[in-house]
Amino acid sequence: MTETDVERRLRGALSARAAAVTVRDLRPAPAPSGSARRSRVTRWWLPLTAGLAAAAVSIMAFALLRPVGPAPAPPVSPASPVSPASSPAISPSASPSASPSASPSVSPPAPSRSPATVGSTPASSPSAQTVAPTPR
Amino acid sequence: MIFVLPMPLSLLRRWRGTAAGPVVTEAPAAPAIDELYRERRLPLVRLAVLMVDDLPTAEDIVQDVFTRLYRRHGTGLGAVADPNAYLVSAVMNAARSALRRRRIARAYLPPRPEPAPAAEDEALLGAGDRDVIRALGRLTTRQRQVVVLRYWSGLSEQEIAGALRITAGTVKSTAHRALTLLRAQLEEK
């Protein structure tokens, strides 16, 4: 079988197979410009609508899920003293030589004080006198 | 303060149409793509049938190709240098994708018995033609593309190379290999 014979058979078979498809076999289909026009015209608002919907959902979620109660209290400062003996308010009176008009900012360093020292001179502290309730 | 919003072109065209009022309009010329569709639909469906051997799939392929062409270039087709070559190339690519999908589906589905040929095909195709078509189905997709474009569409090697985006040398070697396989299969009969 020569190559020309194969080509001839090939051409004949392809032509016969293609001729088996006629216009009547095709399903009725509209031209693409008619079928696709509507979808192209009505599609411009889709991104806009999607954006608005997303924004509305975000706003609703924020409004619904927002915490309604009071704001949480600020954290306690870690340097707050616990015992009155080590309070900075007493510190100006820790030394007997300090004057009552001395500013509390000039307090001596806390580690140098001892509770025994403070307790030994309670009357020398002006702040202790001010705080103590006076009977009437 | 004036805000200028981006108005969609479709609304702009509609607004212009209504603002212009009733004017004497000529009968609009049929878009180029519609004429092309009327002229080329049947040959392209035949081309796709020769590739996928299935009329409904071939019709889907051609319809998808025309729809994509319209969405990309509109009705004028002024940007397309050669619409016919574009369509042939698009149909070939779509047929190749359809054959690939079919091959993947067959790999995952249980084998089905070979469907009996339609009575019309039996009447129109002789036994020799059916053998050739069956042997054509055993070729690779690329070989089938080259054979169909060469022996049915009558394209030259250069045109086939342009449509399939391969070199002319590849077209020549692919066609030679396809003919060798076809000859071997037809001699076995």
Chai-1 contact restraints between the chains, C-beta under 6 A:
chainA,res_idxA,chainB,res_idxB,connection_type,confidence,min_distance_angstrom,max_distance_angstrom,comment,restraint_id
A,M1,B,R183,contact,1.0,0.0,6.0,A-B,restraint_1
A,M1,B,E187,contact,1.0,0.0,6.0,A-B,restraint_2
A,E3,B,L179,contact,1.0,0.0,6.0,A-B,restraint_3
A,V6,B,L179,contact,1.0,0.0,6.0,A-B,restraint_4
A,V6,B,L182,contact,1.0,0.0,6.0,A-B,restraint_5
A,V6,B,R183,contact,1.0,0.0,6.0,A-B,restraint_6
A,R9,B,V132,contact,1.0,0.0,6.0,A-B,restraint_7
A,L10,B,Y151,contact,1.0,0.0,6.0,A-B,restraint_8
A,R11,B,Y151,contact,1.0,0.0,6.0,A-B,restraint_9
A,A13,B,D129,contact,1.0,0.0,6.0,A-B,restraint_10
A,A13,B,V132,contact,1.0,0.0,6.0,A-B,restraint_11
A,A13,B,I133,contact,1.0,0.0,6.0,A-B,restraint_12
A,L14,B,L50,contact,1.0,0.0,6.0,A-B,restraint_13
A,L14,B,Y151,contact,1.0,0.0,6.0,A-B,restraint_14
A,L14,B,W152,contact,1.0,0.0,6.0,A-B,restraint_15
A,A16,B,L125,contact,1.0,0.0,6.0,A-B,restraint_16
A,A16,B,D129,contact,1.0,0.0,6.0,A-B,restraint_17
A,R17,B,I133,contact,1.0,0.0,6.0,A-B,restraint_18
A,A18,B,R46,contact,1.0,0.0,6.0,A-B,restraint_19
A,A20,B,L124,contact,1.0,0.0,6.0,A-B,restraint_20
A,V21,B,R46,contact,1.0,0.0,6.0,A-B,restraint_21
A,V21,B,V49,contact,1.0,0.0,6.0,A-B,restraint_22
A,V23,B,L42,contact,1.0,0.0,6.0,A-B,restraint_23
A,A29,B,Q63,contact,1.0,0.0,6.0,A-B,restraint_24
A,A31,B,D34,contact,1.0,0.0,6.0,A-B,restraint_25
A,A31,B,Y37,contact,1.0,0.0,6.0,A-B,restraint_26
A,P32,B,F66,contact,1.0,0.0,6.0,A-B,restraint_27
A,P32,B,T67,contact,1.0,0.0,6.0,A-B,restraint_28
A,P32,B,Y70,contact,1.0,0.0,6.0,A-B,restraint_29
A,S33,B,P31,contact,1.0,0.0,6.0,A-B,restraint_30
A,S33,B,I33,contact,1.0,0.0,6.0,A-B,restraint_31
A,S33,B,D34,contact,1.0,0.0,6.0,A-B,restraint_32
A,S33,B,Y70,contact,1.0,0.0,6.0,A-B,restraint_33
A,S33,B,T75,contact,1.0,0.0,6.0,A-B,restraint_34
A,A36,B,T67,contact,1.0,0.0,6.0,A-B,restraint_35
A,A36,B,Y70,contact,1.0,0.0,6.0,A-B,restraint_36
A,V41,B,S10,contact,1.0,0.0,6.0,A-B,restraint_37
A,W44,B,P8,contact,1.0,0.0,6.0,A-B,restraint_38
A,W44,B,S10,contact,1.0,0.0,6.0,A-B,restraint_39
